[in-house]
Amino acid sequence: MTKSFISKIEKFLDHEEHFDALNFPHTSDFQIESNQLLLEQIQFSGGEKQWDIFFSRLTAFFEFGMLIEKNDIQKMFYYGQNIDKKLPKIHFKLPKAPLFNILKTRAPLFLRKLGFNHLPDAAKMACLLIRVEENKYIVLMTKQAEPWLQLRCESLKKALIIHDYN
């Protein structure tokens, strides 16, 4: 009975430990690209909206990011490096904000909901959540403070809108 009870508790807590098992790459060489005009110009002409390519181009501008589709994390980067491990499903409902509206929160609050408790520097980061399609989201985190964060958000919004219209 005790083993069965322990295994049930482990299954219940299992989703909270997915991210803790990820080994993050060393970050000392990474430098955030500070040129806002470069961020505004990351679009490309591919004939259709390819959010995965757009997302991959954001790695130079943010410390941490996730591309989420239908509550599955499709891609993730950390300080310029792609995380290629098996990524868990999200167990909570993301807000249905208007398309391209950038929602801001503190990174630790969002990461705690994911069970991602051991991200270095999370306490210093802001979290940006952007819905780009019906069930597709881009989550970005940065240590930039206001007013630079506001400038970064404005440039990001321009890039999103240009990409959507191409």
HELIX and SHEET records of a PDB file:
HELIX    1   1 THR A    2  ASP A   14  1                                  13    
HELIX    2   2 HIS A   15  GLU A   17  5                                   3    
HELIX    3   3 PHE A   19  ALA A   21  5                                   3    
HELIX    4   4 GLN A   36  GLU A   40  1                                   5    
HELIX    5   5 TRP A   51  SER A   56  1                                   6    
HELIX    6   6 ARG A   57  ALA A   60  5                                   4    
HELIX    7   7 ALA A  107  LEU A  114  1                                   8    
HELIX    8   8 ALA A  122  LYS A  124  5                                   3    
HELIX    9   9 TRP A  148  TYR A  165  1                                  18    
SHEET    1   A 6 GLN A  81  ASN A  82  0                                        
SHEET    2   A 6 ASP A  72  TYR A  78 -1                                        
SHEET    3   A 6 PHE A  64  GLU A  69 -1                                        
SHEET    4   A 6 LYS A 136  THR A 142 -1                                        
SHEET    5   A 6 ALA A 126  GLU A 133 -1                                        
SHEET    6   A 6 ILE A 102  ARG A 106 -1                                        
END                                                                             
